[in-house]
Amino acid sequence: MRSIFVAFTLFIGLSIILVACSGAGTPTPIPAASGAQISLTTNPNPAKSGSVELMVQVADAGGQPITDAEVFVFADHTTMGGMSMQGRATAQGGGRYATTADFSMAGTWKVSVQVRKSPLNITQEFELDLK
């Protein structure tokens, strides 16, 4: 009887992990409080575990590109504590910034993009589901 309970518990636990690790791979924005617009795209798209280029587009409330800003990207695996990364994105021109991240495993990652250009200092969060 005890072995059936252990097997059932393992089955439920693995099922939960598999559901948590599935997803389309498209960054889902979590609304920011500022009027500035920050978008995130990935290459490859949909993103998968391994090396992924994160491309950030930054515009003001009127849709005009914000150039010469400091853009930082932070990523944390939502279910595996201690799995995180951070880096500075480099300017690509026209309000576009890019960095490369090495996502060590599939699952849901919370990606925070911080943009600083005086007086602007905002952070936009995204959820990225990797296969």
C-alpha positions as a Markdown table, in Angstrom:
| # | Residue | x | y | z |
|---|---|---|---|---|
| 1 | Met | 0.0 | 0.0 | 0.0 |
| 2 | Arg | 2.8 | 2.4 | 0.9 |
| 3 | Ser | 4.5 | 1.8 | -2.5 |
| 4 | Ile | 1.3 | 2.7 | -4.3 |
| 5 | Phe | 1.1 | 6.0 | -2.3 |
| 6 | Val | 4.7 | 6.8 | -3.1 |
| 7 | Ala | 4.2 | 6.1 | -6.8 |
| 8 | Phe | 1.1 | 8.2 | -6.9 |
| 9 | Thr | 2.8 | 11.1 | -5.2 |
| 10 | Leu | 5.7 | 10.9 | -7.7 |
| 11 | Phe | 3.3 | 10.8 | -10.6 |
| 12 | Ile | 1.5 | 13.9 | -9.4 |
| 13 | Gly | 4.7 | 15.8 | -8.7 |
| 14 | Leu | 6.1 | 15.0 | -12.2 |
| 15 | Ser | 2.8 | 16.0 | -13.8 |
| 16 | Ile | 3.0 | 19.4 | -12.1 |
| 17 | Ile | 6.6 | 19.9 | -13.3 |
| 18 | Leu | 5.7 | 19.0 | -16.9 |
| 19 | Val | 2.8 | 21.4 | -16.9 |
| 20 | Ala | 4.9 | 24.2 | -15.5 |
| 21 | Cys | 7.6 | 23.7 | -18.1 |
| 22 | Ser | 5.3 | 23.9 | -21.1 |
| 23 | Gly | 4.5 | 27.1 | -22.9 |
| 24 | Ala | 4.7 | 29.0 | -26.2 |
| 25 | Gly | 7.9 | 30.9 | -25.6 |
| 26 | Thr | 6.5 | 34.3 | -26.3 |
| 27 | Pro | 7.3 | 37.0 | -23.7 |
| 28 | Thr | 4.2 | 38.0 | -21.9 |
| 29 | Pro | 4.4 | 41.6 | -20.5 |
| 30 | Ile | 3.4 | 42.4 | -17.0 |
| 31 | Pro | 2.0 | 46.0 | -17.1 |
| 32 | Ala | 4.3 | 48.8 | -16.0 |
| 33 | Ala | 3.2 | 51.9 | -14.2 |
| 34 | Ser | 5.1 | 54.4 | -16.5 |
| 35 | Gly | 4.0 | 55.9 | -19.8 |
| 36 | Ala | 7.2 | 54.6 | -21.5 |
| 37 | Gln | 6.8 | 51.5 | -23.7 |
| 38 | Ile | 9.2 | 48.6 | -23.4 |
| 39 | Ser | 8.8 | 45.5 | -25.5 |
| 40 | Leu | 10.9 | 42.3 | -25.5 |
| 41 | Thr | 11.4 | 39.8 | -28.3 |
| 42 | Thr | 13.7 | 36.8 | -28.6 |
| 43 | Asn | 15.9 | 35.1 | -31.2 |
| 44 | Pro | 15.1 | 32.3 | -31.6 |
| 45 | Asn | 11.4 | 32.9 | -31.3 |
| 46 | Pro | 9.9 | 31.0 | -29.6 |
| 47 | Ala | 12.8 | 31.0 | -27.1 |
| 48 | Lys | 14.2 | 27.7 | -25.9 |
| 49 | Ser | 16.7 | 26.7 | -23.3 |
| 50 | Gly | 20.3 | 27.6 | -24.2 |
| 51 | Ser | 21.7 | 30.8 | -25.7 |
| 52 | Val | 18.9 | 33.3 | -26.5 |
| 53 | Glu | 19.3 | 36.9 | -27.8 |
| 54 | Leu | 17.0 | 39.2 | -25.9 |
| 55 | Met | 16.0 | 42.3 | -27.9 |
| 56 | Val | 14.4 | 45.3 | -26.1 |
| 57 | Gln | 12.6 | 48.1 | -27.8 |
| 58 | Val | 12.2 | 51.3 | -25.7 |
| 59 | Ala | 9.9 | 54.2 | -26.6 |
| 60 | Asp | 8.4 | 57.2 | -24.7 |
| 61 | Ala | 4.7 | 57.7 | -24.1 |
| 62 | Gly | 4.3 | 59.2 | -27.6 |
| 63 | Gly | 6.0 | 56.2 | -29.3 |
| 64 | Gln | 9.3 | 58.0 | -30.0 |
| 65 | Pro | 12.4 | 55.8 | -29.5 |
| 66 | Ile | 14.4 | 56.4 | -26.3 |
| 67 | Thr | 18.1 | 56.4 | -27.2 |
| 68 | Asp | 21.3 | 56.5 | -25.1 |
| 69 | Ala | 19.6 | 54.9 | -22.1 |
| 70 | Glu | 21.1 | 52.3 | -19.8 |
| 71 | Val | 19.2 | 49.1 | -20.2 |
| 72 | Phe | 19.7 | 46.2 | -17.8 |
| 73 | Val | 18.1 | 42.7 | -18.1 |
| 74 | Phe | 17.6 | 40.4 | -15.1 |
| 75 | Ala | 16.1 | 36.9 | -15.4 |
| 76 | Asp | 15.0 | 34.5 | -12.7 |
| 77 | His | 13.6 | 31.0 | -13.1 |
| 78 | Thr | 10.2 | 31.1 | -11.3 |
| 79 | Thr | 10.3 | 27.6 | -9.8 |
| 80 | Met | 14.0 | 26.9 | -9.3 |
| 81 | Gly | 15.5 | 29.3 | -6.7 |
| 82 | Gly | 19.0 | 30.4 | -7.3 |
| 83 | Met | 18.7 | 30.2 | -11.1 |
| 84 | Ser | 19.2 | 33.8 | -12.2 |
| 85 | Met | 21.2 | 35.9 | -14.6 |
| 86 | Gln | 21.7 | 39.6 | -15.3 |
| 87 | Gly | 23.5 | 41.8 | -17.8 |
| 88 | Arg | 23.5 | 45.1 | -19.6 |
| 89 | Ala | 22.0 | 45.4 | -23.0 |
| 90 | Thr | 23.9 | 47.3 | -25.7 |
| 91 | Ala | 22.4 | 50.0 | -27.9 |
| 92 | Gln | 21.6 | 48.9 | -31.4 |
| 93 | Gly | 20.1 | 52.2 | -32.5 |
| 94 | Gly | 16.6 | 53.6 | -32.8 |
| 95 | Gly | 15.7 | 52.7 | -29.2 |
| 96 | Arg | 16.7 | 49.1 | -29.7 |
| 97 | Tyr | 18.9 | 47.3 | -27.2 |
| 98 | Ala | 20.2 | 43.7 | -27.2 |
| 99 | Thr | 21.9 | 41.1 | -24.9 |
| 100 | Thr | 22.4 | 37.4 | -25.0 |
| 101 | Ala | 21.3 | 35.2 | -22.1 |
| 102 | Asp | 22.1 | 31.5 | -21.5 |
| 103 | Phe | 18.9 | 30.0 | -20.1 |
| 104 | Ser | 20.2 | 26.8 | -18.5 |
| 105 | Met | 16.8 | 25.0 | -18.3 |
| 106 | Ala | 13.3 | 25.1 | -19.7 |
| 107 | Gly | 10.3 | 26.5 | -17.8 |
| 108 | Thr | 9.0 | 29.9 | -16.9 |
| 109 | Trp | 11.5 | 32.8 | -16.4 |
| 110 | Lys | 10.6 | 36.2 | -15.1 |
| 111 | Val | 12.6 | 38.7 | -17.2 |
| 112 | Ser | 12.9 | 42.3 | -15.8 |
| 113 | Val | 14.1 | 45.1 | -18.0 |
| 114 | Gln | 15.3 | 48.2 | -16.3 |
| 115 | Val | 15.6 | 51.4 | -18.4 |
| 116 | Arg | 17.5 | 54.4 | -16.9 |
| 117 | Lys | 17.8 | 57.8 | -18.6 |
| 118 | Ser | 17.4 | 60.8 | -16.4 |
| 119 | Pro | 14.7 | 61.4 | -15.2 |
| 120 | Leu | 13.3 | 58.1 | -16.4 |
| 121 | Asn | 14.0 | 55.0 | -14.3 |
| 122 | Ile | 11.4 | 52.2 | -15.0 |
| 123 | Thr | 11.3 | 48.5 | -14.9 |
| 124 | Gln | 9.0 | 46.3 | -17.0 |
| 125 | Glu | 8.6 | 42.6 | -16.2 |
| 126 | Phe | 7.9 | 39.8 | -18.7 |
| 127 | Glu | 7.2 | 36.1 | -18.4 |
| 128 | Leu | 9.1 | 34.0 | -20.8 |
| 129 | Asp | 8.1 | 30.3 | -21.2 |
| 130 | Leu | 11.0 | 28.2 | -22.6 |
| 131 | Lys | 10.7 | 24.7 | -24.0 |
